[in-house]
Amino acid sequence: MSSTKLLFEEDGITLSSYPSGVFMLVLDRGPNVFNPFIVSSISSAIDIVEEALHPKSLVITGGTTNKFFSNGLDTEWMLHHPKETSPMIESLWKLLARVLVM
């Protein structure tokens, strides 16, 4: 009998692992818009996956209550933090690159 293990949980973002080496990252924060908080939380979860032994795989999903996986960048946050927008976008690019080479 296989069981999942919760490895990370932070405000609607969870990472679970299965004995088969599959990791499940669930983003369940409403519209799942990218801002510094969600980028940091996902990055922390990815740290855990990167440290795991091979073979492994990562499935990323938008959760069961979301209509979309993500609605993109958090434009509301960006309007209120114009000087911090470029560094946030750069950190998102770096996060996406980590996922792609995993």
VOBANU-899002 format. One record per atom (N, C-alpha, C, CB): atom name; x, y, z. Coordinates in Angstrom, 2 decimals. Glycine has a CB too. Layout:
   atom         X         Y         Z
     CA         X         Y         Z
...
//
This chain:
   atom         X         Y         Z
      N      0.84     -1.18      0.00
     CA      0.00      0.00      0.00
      C      0.88      1.24      0.00
     CB     -0.95      0.00      1.21
      N      0.68      2.12     -0.98
     CA      1.49      3.33     -1.04
      C      0.76      4.47     -0.35
     CB      1.82      3.70     -2.50
      N      1.53      5.34      0.25
     CA      0.93      6.49      0.92
      C      1.71      7.74      0.54
     CB      0.92      6.29      2.45
      N      1.01      8.85      0.55
     CA      1.67     10.11      0.25
      C      2.20     10.72      1.54
     CB      0.70     11.10     -0.46
      N      3.22     11.52      1.37
     CA      3.84     12.19      2.50
      C      3.84     13.68      2.22
     CB      5.29     11.65      2.77
      N      3.25     14.48      3.09
     CA      3.24     15.93      2.94
      C      4.61     16.47      3.35
     CB      2.11     16.59      3.80
      N      5.28     17.13      2.43
     CA      6.63     17.62      2.67
      C      6.69     19.13      2.91
     CB      7.52     17.27      1.51
      N      5.69     19.85      2.36
     CA      5.71     21.32      2.43
      C      4.27     21.81      2.34
     CB      6.58     21.95      1.28
      N      3.95     22.79      3.17
     CA      2.62     23.40      3.12
      C      2.74     24.85      3.56
     CB      1.60     22.63      4.00
      N      2.29     25.76      2.69
     CA      2.35     27.18      3.01
      C      1.27     27.92      2.25
     CB      3.75     27.76      2.67
      N      0.26     28.38      2.94
     CA     -0.80     29.23      2.40
      C     -1.31     28.79      1.03
     CB     -0.31     30.65      2.32
      N     -1.77     27.57      0.94
     CA     -2.36     27.08     -0.30
      C     -1.40     26.41     -1.25
     CB     -3.00     28.20     -0.99
      N     -0.13     26.34     -0.90
     CA      0.86     25.66     -1.73
      C      1.34     24.43     -0.95
     CB      2.07     26.61     -2.09
      N      1.16     23.25     -1.56
     CA      1.57     22.02     -0.89
      C      2.45     21.18     -1.80
     CB      0.34     21.22     -0.44
      N      3.37     20.46     -1.18
     CA      4.21     19.51     -1.89
      C      4.09     18.18     -1.17
     CB      5.70     20.00     -1.96
      N      3.72     17.16     -1.93
     CA      3.61     15.80     -1.40
      C      4.52     14.88     -2.21
     CB      2.14     15.29     -1.43
      N      4.92     13.79     -1.59
     CA      5.72     12.80     -2.31
      C      5.05     11.45     -2.21
     CB      7.16     12.73     -1.75
      N      5.29     10.66     -3.23
     CA      4.80      9.28     -3.30
      C      6.01      8.36     -3.27
     CB      3.93      9.04     -4.58
      N      5.87      7.16     -2.76
     CA      7.00      6.23     -2.70
      C      7.63      5.94     -4.06
     CB      6.54      4.93     -2.09
      N      6.90      6.15     -5.14
     CA      7.41      5.88     -6.48
      C      8.40      6.94     -6.96
     CB      6.26      5.80     -7.45
      N      8.61      8.01     -6.19
     CA      9.51      9.08     -6.61
      C      8.79     10.23     -7.28
     CB     10.53      8.53     -7.53
      N      7.47     10.18     -7.30
     CA      6.68     11.26     -7.88
      C      6.39     12.29     -6.79
     CB      5.36     10.72     -8.51
      N      6.61     13.55     -7.13
     CA      6.28     14.66     -6.24
      C      5.11     15.41     -6.87
     CB      7.51     15.60     -6.02
      N      4.19     15.88     -6.02
     CA      3.02     16.62     -6.48
      C      3.02     17.99     -5.81
     CB      1.70     15.84     -6.18
      N      3.16     19.03     -6.63
     CA      3.11     20.41     -6.16
      C      1.76     20.99     -6.54
     CB      4.29     21.27     -6.75
      N      0.97     21.37     -5.54
     CA     -0.38     21.88     -5.78
      C     -0.42     23.36     -5.40
     CB     -1.44     21.07     -4.97
      N     -0.82     24.18     -6.37
     CA     -0.98     25.61     -6.15
      C     -2.47     25.88     -6.04
     CB     -0.33     26.47     -7.32
      N     -2.93     26.15     -4.84
     CA     -4.36     26.34     -4.61
      C     -4.58     27.66     -3.88
     CB     -4.95     25.15     -3.79
      N     -4.19     28.75     -4.53
     CA     -4.30     30.09     -3.95
      C     -5.20     30.98     -4.80
     CB     -2.91     30.72     -3.80
      N     -6.38     30.51     -5.11
     CA     -7.30     31.30     -5.92
      C     -6.78     31.44     -7.34
     CB     -7.51     32.68     -5.30
      N     -6.50     32.67     -7.77
     CA     -6.04     32.85     -9.15
      C     -4.58     32.42     -9.37
     CB     -6.20     34.29     -9.54
      N     -3.86     32.09     -8.31
     CA     -2.45     31.66     -8.43
      C     -1.62     32.64     -9.23
     CB     -2.37     30.28     -9.07
      N     -1.74     33.92     -8.91
     CA     -0.94     34.93     -9.61
      C      0.47     34.97     -9.02
     CB     -1.60     36.34     -9.51
      N      1.44     35.25     -9.87
     CA      2.84     35.25     -9.45
      C      3.23     36.59     -8.86
     CB      3.75     34.90    -10.63
      N      3.63     36.54     -7.60
     CA      4.15     37.67     -6.86
      C      5.31     37.13     -6.01
     CB      3.02     38.37     -5.96
      N      6.01     37.98     -5.27
     CA      7.16     37.47     -4.50
      C      6.81     36.34     -3.54
     CB      7.79     38.59     -3.73
      N      5.65     36.39     -2.91
     CA      5.28     35.34     -1.96
      C      5.17     33.98     -2.64
     CB      3.97     35.69     -1.28
      N      4.42     33.91     -3.73
     CA      4.21     32.61     -4.38
      C      5.51     32.11     -5.01
     CB      3.11     32.71     -5.45
      N      6.32     33.01     -5.55
     CA      7.61     32.61     -6.13
      C      8.51     32.03     -5.04
     CB      8.31     33.81     -6.84
      N      8.55     32.69     -3.89
     CA      9.36     32.20     -2.77
      C      8.86     30.85     -2.26
     CB      9.37     33.23     -1.63
      N      7.55     30.71     -2.14
     CA      6.98     29.45     -1.64
      C      7.25     28.30     -2.60
     CB      5.48     29.60     -1.43
      N      7.06     28.54     -3.89
     CA      7.32     27.49     -4.88
      C      8.80     27.15     -4.87
     CB      6.87     27.93     -6.29
      N      9.64     28.16     -4.76
     CA     11.09     27.92     -4.72
      C     11.47     27.03     -3.54
     CB     11.84     29.25     -4.65
      N     10.87     27.27     -2.39
     CA     11.15     26.44     -1.21
      C     10.72     24.99     -1.45
     CB     10.42     27.00      0.03
      N      9.59     24.81     -2.11
     CA      9.14     23.45     -2.42
      C     10.07     22.79     -3.43
     CB      7.69     23.47     -2.97
      N     10.53     23.54     -4.43
     CA     11.44     23.01     -5.44
      C     12.77     22.61     -4.81
     CB     11.66     24.04     -6.57
      N     13.22     23.37     -3.81
     CA     14.44     22.99     -3.08
      C     14.35     21.56     -2.58
     CB     14.69     23.96     -1.89
      N     13.21     21.20     -2.03
     CA     13.00     19.85     -1.48
      C     13.08     18.80     -2.58
     CB     11.64     19.76     -0.77
      N     12.45     19.09     -3.72
     CA     12.47     18.13     -4.83
      C     13.88     17.98     -5.38
     CB     11.51     18.59     -5.95
      N     14.59     19.09     -5.52
     CA     15.96     19.02     -6.04
      C     16.88     18.18     -5.17
     CB     16.54     20.43     -6.18
      N     16.65     18.18     -3.87
     CA     17.49     17.42     -2.95
      C     17.18     15.92     -2.96
     CB     17.35     17.95     -1.56
      N     16.04     15.54     -3.48
     CA     15.63     14.13     -3.48
      C     16.48     13.33     -4.46
     CB     14.13     13.99     -3.83
      N     16.65     12.06     -4.16
     CA     17.41     11.18     -5.02
      C     16.63     10.85     -6.29
     CB     17.78      9.89     -4.28
      N     17.37     10.55     -7.35
     CA     16.75     10.11     -8.61
      C     16.45      8.62     -8.49
     CB     17.68     10.39     -9.83
      N     15.51      8.06     -9.20
     CA     14.63      8.72    -10.16
      C     13.52      9.49     -9.44
     CB     14.02      7.70    -11.12
      N     13.11     10.60    -10.04
     CA     12.04     11.41     -9.48
      C     11.36     12.17    -10.60
     CB     12.58     12.39     -8.41
      N     10.15     12.59    -10.33
     CA      9.41     13.43    -11.27
      C      8.56     14.40    -10.46
     CB      8.52     12.56    -12.24
      N      8.21     15.50    -11.10
     CA      7.42     16.53    -10.44
      C      6.19     16.83    -11.28
     CB      8.25     17.82    -10.20
      N      5.04     16.77    -10.65
     CA      3.77     17.16    -11.28
      C      3.32     18.43    -10.58
     CB      2.68     16.01    -11.17
      N      3.03     19.47    -11.37
     CA      2.55     20.73    -10.82
      C      1.12     20.93    -11.31
     CB      3.48     21.94    -11.24
      N      0.22     21.18    -10.36
     CA     -1.19     21.35    -10.72
      C     -1.77     22.57    -10.01
     CB     -2.00     20.09    -10.37
      N     -2.87     23.05    -10.54
     CA     -3.50     24.26    -10.01
      C     -4.52     24.01     -8.91
     CB     -4.16     25.00    -11.10
      N     -4.67     22.82     -8.44
     CA     -5.62     22.55     -7.37
      C     -7.00     22.20     -7.90
     CB     -5.72     23.74     -6.46
      N     -7.88     21.84     -7.01
     CA     -9.20     21.36     -7.42
      C    -10.24     22.46     -7.49
     CB     -9.66     20.30     -6.47
      N    -10.00     23.59     -6.88
     CA    -11.00     24.66     -6.86
      C    -10.71     25.76     -7.87
     CB    -11.08     25.25     -5.49
      N     -9.60     25.64     -8.60
     CA     -9.21     26.70     -9.52
      C     -9.73     26.44    -10.92
     CB     -7.70     26.85     -9.55
      N    -10.15     27.49    -11.56
     CA    -10.60     27.38    -12.95
      C     -9.39     27.33    -13.89
     CB    -11.52     28.57    -13.33
      N     -8.30     28.00    -13.51
     CA     -7.09     28.06    -14.31
      C     -5.90     27.65    -13.45
     CB     -6.88     29.48    -14.90
      N     -4.84     27.18    -14.13
     CA     -3.60     26.85    -13.42
      C     -3.05     28.12    -12.77
     CB     -2.55     26.22    -14.38
      N     -2.97     29.20    -13.56
     CA     -2.49     30.49    -13.07
      C     -3.04     31.59    -13.96
     CB     -0.95     30.53    -13.03
      N     -3.27     32.73    -13.35
     CA     -3.68     33.90    -14.12
      C     -2.50     34.81    -14.42
     CB     -4.76     34.68    -13.36
      N     -1.29     34.28    -14.32
     CA     -0.09     35.02    -14.72
      C      0.47     35.89    -13.60
     CB     -0.40     35.88    -15.90
      N      1.03     37.01    -14.00
     CA      1.66     37.92    -13.05
      C      0.61     38.65    -12.22
     CB      2.56     38.93    -13.78
      N      0.97     38.95    -10.99
     CA      0.09     39.69    -10.09
      C      0.21     41.18    -10.42
     CB      0.47     39.42     -8.58
      N     -0.59     41.62    -11.38
     CA     -0.50     43.01    -11.84
      C     -0.87     44.00    -10.75
     CB     -1.40     43.22    -13.06
      N     -1.76     43.62     -9.86
     CA     -2.12     44.50     -8.74
      C     -0.89     44.76     -7.86
     CB     -3.27     43.87     -7.89
      N     -0.17     43.68     -7.53
     CA      1.05     43.84     -6.74
      C      2.07     44.68     -7.51
     CB      1.66     42.45     -6.37
      N      2.20     44.42     -8.80
     CA      3.17     45.14     -9.62
      C      2.87     46.64     -9.67
     CB      3.19     44.57    -11.04
      N      1.61     47.01     -9.73
     CA      1.23     48.43     -9.76
      C      1.62     49.14     -8.46
     CB     -0.28     48.58     -9.99
      N      1.56     48.42     -7.35
     CA      1.88     49.02     -6.06
      C      3.36     48.90     -5.68
     CB      1.05     48.39     -4.99
      N      4.13     48.12     -6.44
     CA      5.56     47.91     -6.15
      C      6.38     48.01     -7.44
     CB      5.78     46.53     -5.47
      N      6.34     49.15     -8.12
     CA      7.01     49.23     -9.43
      C      8.53     49.00     -9.37
     CB      6.74     50.57    -10.04
      N      9.18     49.42     -8.31
     CA     10.64     49.23     -8.21
      C     11.02     47.79     -7.94
     CB     11.21     50.12     -7.13
      N     10.10     47.02     -7.39
     CA     10.37     45.62     -7.06
      C      9.90     44.66     -8.14
     CB      9.71     45.27     -5.76
      N      9.24     45.19     -9.17
     CA      8.67     44.33    -10.21
      C      9.73     43.60    -11.02
     CB      7.81     45.16    -11.13
      N     10.75     44.30    -11.49
     CA     11.78     43.65    -12.31
      C     12.50     42.54    -11.54
     CB     12.79     44.68    -12.79
      N     12.93     42.78    -10.29
     CA     13.56     41.67     -9.55
      C     12.61     40.48     -9.33
     CB     14.05     42.17     -8.21
      N     11.32     40.75     -9.14
     CA     10.36     39.66     -8.95
      C     10.23     38.84    -10.23
     CB      8.98     40.21     -8.53
      N     10.16     39.52    -11.38
     CA     10.05     38.81    -12.65
      C     11.32     37.99    -12.90
     CB      9.81     39.80    -13.82
      N     12.47     38.54    -12.59
     CA     13.71     37.81    -12.75
      C     13.74     36.56    -11.86
     CB     14.91     38.71    -12.43
      N     13.24     36.69    -10.63
     CA     13.21     35.51     -9.75
      C     12.23     34.47    -10.27
     CB     12.82     35.93     -8.31
      N     11.15     34.89    -10.91
     CA     10.22     33.95    -11.52
      C     10.89     33.22    -12.68
     CB      8.96     34.67    -12.01
      N     11.63     33.93    -13.52
     CA     12.36     33.29    -14.63
      C     13.33     32.25    -14.10
     CB     13.11     34.34    -15.47
      N     14.06     32.60    -13.04
     CA     15.02     31.65    -12.46
      C     14.31     30.42    -11.91
     CB     15.83     32.33    -11.35
      N     13.14     30.62    -11.30
     CA     12.37     29.50    -10.80
      C     11.91     28.60    -11.94
     CB     11.16     30.01    -10.00
      N     11.42     29.18    -13.01
     CA     10.97     28.39    -14.16
      C     12.14     27.62    -14.77
     CB     10.32     29.30    -15.22
      N     13.32     28.24    -14.80
     CA     14.51     27.54    -15.34
      C     14.86     26.35    -14.46
     CB     15.72     28.50    -15.43
      N     14.74     26.48    -13.16
     CA     15.02     25.35    -12.25
      C     14.06     24.19    -12.53
     CB     14.89     25.80    -10.77
      N     12.80     24.51    -12.76
     CA     11.82     23.46    -13.03
      C     12.14     22.77    -14.36
     CB     10.40     24.05    -13.06
      N     12.53     23.53    -15.37
     CA     12.79     22.97    -16.69
      C     13.99     22.04    -16.72
     CB     13.00     24.08    -17.68
      N     14.99     22.28    -15.90
     CA     16.20     21.43    -15.92
      C     16.17     20.32    -14.88
     CB     17.43     22.28    -15.70
      N     15.11     20.23    -14.14
     CA     15.01     19.25    -13.05
      C     15.15     17.84    -13.55
     CB     13.70     19.39    -12.34
//
